[in-house]
Amino acid sequence: MYQLLKNILFKFDPEFDHRVVEFCLKNFAPLPLIADWMASQFCYMDLSLENEVEGMHFYNPVGLAAGFDKNATMIEGISLMGFAFAEIGSVTYVPQSGNPKPRVFRFVQEESLQNAMGFNNDGSSKIAQRVRKLYPYKTPLMISLGKNKEVPNALKNYEENLKAFQDLGDAYVFNASSPNTPNLRDLQNESFVRELFAMARSYTQKPLFLKVCPDNAIDVTLKVCESAISGGANGIVATNTSTDYSLVQSPKNIGGISGRALRNKSREVFYEIAKSFFGKATLISSGGIFDGEEAYDRIKMGASLVEIYSALIFQGPSVCKNINQEIANLLKADGYQNISEAIGVNVK
Ligand SMILES: Cc1cc2nc3c(=O)[nH]c(=O)nc-3n(C[C@H](O)[C@H](O)[C@H](O)COP(=O)(O)O)c2cc1C
């Protein structure tokens, strides 16, 4: 069914398609008959998948990665596609329109995307109002906080952004790893990250995460993670998109690559992080996860949760259910009663 729809959707510009999907999820998914139908089609329940992570209850380990619902307009539709949680945003303190279009590209054969969106979003004030209307949420809601493009003081900009969402996020993810805001990735340095989390801790006791890029030297990434954790972060989301354009055959010269082409790079970086921090911090894996086998591998490598984005574009709304069914089968085959027993078993 989605193959047919995909043939039509993929004839159009990715951002146009995204707007169509957003319109449908925003306006139709909450209607009772459609909501019931979506839940019956796309949600998968199995006790073996349920887990508590950082005080939040997750009925399965698969969440929607940041960037799909930048403006928090699709939260109900996202849960109805079977996701156990969503990372909305990245939101910036002040609204911004992002980079010039076109800024998203598909590589259909490689099931990969390249995007240079540049944090286009409605801004913290409007998005916070939207989110407030849905509180209390049906599933945990993480808020991804980005930085405005041009600001005199990055820390202050993140601070204002966090303040706008205070008490609204079940958790917050600080994103200093998007390649599409000039110099943003430079903020992945030990002293800034320590200050960032010390600042955030002074406002909230909710779980805090740092999302890292896959492109820095691994010792740099590990030091930055260490600073984040010692500064007050509960965990790390690894990874964001990659600026290694050799990952796809005919890359554009802007933005970051996601999807299957990112899988190996992302899992390597995740594993290095897990070897250093599993047991000390909560780890969330994102990057090139398309099936239950890959998701289960990341879980055994130390991920308490996984996040997907590109797989939803290439495989459609059943992807979350398929991944969860597969994880439940793999858990059973390995003799585990619950996912919590499998997390980190392969970390050496
Ligand atoms: C179009 C697009 C926009 C994205 N925007 C954001 C964003 O605003 N913030 C963020 O932290 N990550 C963003 N990402 C990165 C994803 O959250 C995810 O980490 C990355 O795509 C790797 O996962 P995937 O291979 O499953 O897509 C974006 C990805 C895509 C494809």
The ligand as a MOL file (V3000), in Angstrom:
LIG
                    3D

  0  0  0     0  0            999 V3000
M  V30 BEGIN CTAB
M  V30 COUNTS 31 33 0 0 0
M  V30 BEGIN ATOM
M  V30 1 C 14.7280 16.6680 7.1420 0
M  V30 2 C 15.4250 16.4240 8.4440 0
M  V30 3 C 15.4110 17.3960 9.4300 0
M  V30 4 C 16.0630 17.1920 10.6460 0
M  V30 5 N 15.9930 18.1500 11.6100 0
M  V30 6 C 16.5690 17.9190 12.8250 0
M  V30 7 C 16.4330 18.8690 13.8630 0
M  V30 8 O 15.7810 19.9000 13.7350 0
M  V30 9 N 17.0510 18.5860 15.0420 0
M  V30 10 C 17.7690 17.4520 15.2550 0
M  V30 11 O 18.3000 17.2370 16.3640 0
M  V30 12 N 17.8960 16.5200 14.2800 0
M  V30 13 C 17.3010 16.7280 13.0820 0
M  V30 14 N 17.4040 15.7840 12.0960 0
M  V30 15 C 18.2020 14.5610 12.3560 0
M  V30 16 C 17.3320 13.4000 12.8520 0
M  V30 17 O 16.7440 13.7060 14.0720 0
M  V30 18 C 18.1510 12.1110 12.9840 0
M  V30 19 O 19.0600 12.2500 14.0510 0
M  V30 20 C 18.9180 11.7560 11.7300 0
M  V30 21 O 18.0930 11.9410 10.5970 0
M  V30 22 C 19.4090 10.3190 11.7320 0
M  V30 23 O 18.3520 9.4120 11.8420 0
M  V30 24 P 17.7420 8.6300 10.5710 0
M  V30 25 O 18.9070 8.0130 9.8440 0
M  V30 26 O 16.7980 7.6370 11.1740 0
M  V30 27 O 17.0440 9.6350 9.7500 0
M  V30 28 C 16.7700 15.9800 10.8650 0
M  V30 29 C 16.7840 14.9880 9.8820 0
M  V30 30 C 16.1240 15.2000 8.6820 0
M  V30 31 C 16.1600 14.1010 7.6510 0
M  V30 END ATOM
M  V30 BEGIN BOND
M  V30 1 1 1 2
M  V30 2 1 2 3
M  V30 3 2 2 30
M  V30 4 2 3 4
M  V30 5 1 4 5
M  V30 6 1 4 28
M  V30 7 2 5 6
M  V30 8 1 6 7
M  V30 9 1 6 13
M  V30 10 2 7 8
M  V30 11 1 7 9
M  V30 12 1 9 10
M  V30 13 2 10 11
M  V30 14 1 10 12
M  V30 15 2 12 13
M  V30 16 1 13 14
M  V30 17 1 14 15
M  V30 18 1 14 28
M  V30 19 1 15 16
M  V30 20 1 16 17
M  V30 21 1 16 18
M  V30 22 1 18 19
M  V30 23 1 18 20
M  V30 24 1 20 21
M  V30 25 1 20 22
M  V30 26 1 22 23
M  V30 27 1 23 24
M  V30 28 2 24 25
M  V30 29 1 24 26
M  V30 30 1 24 27
M  V30 31 2 28 29
M  V30 32 1 29 30
M  V30 33 1 30 31
M  V30 END BOND
M  V30 END CTAB
M  END
